[in-house]
Amino acid sequence: MGRIFEVRKATMFARWDRMAKQFTRIGKEIAIAVKSGGPDPTTNPALRRCFQNAKSVNMPKDRVEAAIKRAMGKEMDNFEEILYEGYGPHGVAILVETATDNHVRTVANIKSYFNKGNGAMGTSGSVSFQFKKMGVFKMKNEGMNPEELELELIDFGLEELGESTNDAGEEIIVIRCAFNDFGNMQKALEEKNIATTSAEVEWIPLNLIELNEEQAQDVLKLVDRLEQDDDVQKVFHNLK
């Protein structure tokens, strides 16, 4: 009985840690969106996207409002978005998106994680050519016809449409477009009243590397270490 309790406790803390990290990430995204486009979501599509993503992870409304107020305050730190590139163990390519108010601290931390994880940080462009930057929109599959949806969105930059399941086991539709078409796609979905659960910019690997379980764990340990850093927003890799 005690063992079961400990496992449940560990799972609960892991879920809280993941949720806290998501809230922090979206809070920074809100700050960046407000700084660049203002606090009104009706005229700031980047902020509308942040609202969607906040809702998808159940971020409380008061935390969203607090993030907006902080972004409007003069004492708010200005976050700089920086992409770091490198290779993890066994030649896996890794991209690390950060939002930082101190790039000296951030680059030192990222380099340390790569070194300790038997990887190596690279220079700008040394890894990113193995990925394609794309807009990724997800929505619940509530009676939608994927073929009809594809025809509706093809003129707005749709490149890929597929079906999947989310963490809750619900069926969802995932659509991808080129990064340059992100705004067009977001606008089209809004005008067609197609509700999305999330709208993100992601680096999609062009080719995947397949490793055995032990090797894959080496890579995932490094990815997890990177994701735990407060300055890191997202980590992308080409591990299958």
Buried (B, 14 or more C-beta within 10 A) or exposed (E): EEEEEEEEEEEEEEEEEEEEBBBBBBBBBBBBBBBEBBBEBEEBBBBBBBBBBBBBBEBEEEEBEEBBEBBEEEEBEEBBEBBBBBBBBBEBBBBBBBBBBEEEEBBEBBBEBBEEBBBEBBEEEBBBEBBBBBBBBBBBBEEBEEEEBBEBBEEBBBBEBEEEEBEEEEEBBBBBBBBEBBBBBBEBBEEEEBEBBBBBEBBBBEEEBEBEEEBBEBBBBBBEBBBEBBBBBBBBBBBE
